[in-house]
Amino acid sequence: MAKQLSYSVIHEIFSRFQEAEAEPKGELHHVNAYTLVVAVALSAQATDAGVNKATRGLFAVADTPEKMLALGEAAVIEHIKTIGLFRNKAKNVIKLSQKLVDEFDSQVPSSRAALQSLPGVGRKTANVVLNMWFGLPAQAVDTHIFRLGNRSGIAPGKDVDAVERAIEDHIPAEFQHHAHHWMILHGRYTCVARKPKCNACLIRDLCEFEDKTE
């Protein structure tokens, strides 16, 4: 775990991220708040590309809780059987759809607690929805952010909750809204797990990672 970077260094890092891509976007396909919740819930232990492939047909026929319930669990399984844990995920999609109908007037709620009350929706999923759909500076820490935060010193922490707090505490306010997208994309494509692409890294000179690749 690297030491926590200073305010001035973090400000420079995110200034560079912003200059490189001013409006970073999440890569999960969705058409409304409901399909975003479903897509993010399905993305656990699966790639965004794999989820997008599976949901293309699913969302074409079921883009509301009512349509998903009418479709039924067996049909959901057929659509998403190419992604990991598909049976349990299909069960949760049906359960969360039913709960949205029964308790939230078929609308996706905009509080973290309410989102986390939905089957299959954890804190990370809730934070993604709060950020991407409701525009809140919520920080969804996945494996890419956890790795980058600890390697670089941007947001070191022993677990995802600690990294989330470090992001909220140390990244300047003007970068908070897009912080998790910049970090996810950098971790996914540059600061990769096995052999980080340090030569192509725009923050190489600011990063605390000691074993930089050549």
Secondary structure, 3 states (H helix, E strand, C coil): CCCCCCHHHHHHHHHHHHHHCCCCCCCCCCCCHHHHHHHHHHCCCCCHHHHHHHHHHHHHHCCCHHHHHHHCHHHHHHHHCCCCCHHHHHHHHHHHHHHHHHHCCCCCCCCHHHHHCCCCCCHHHHHHHHHHCCCCCCCCCCHHHHHHHHHHCCCCCCCHHHHHHHHHHHCCHHHHHHHHHHHHHHHHHCCCCCCCCHHHCCCCCCCCCCCCCC
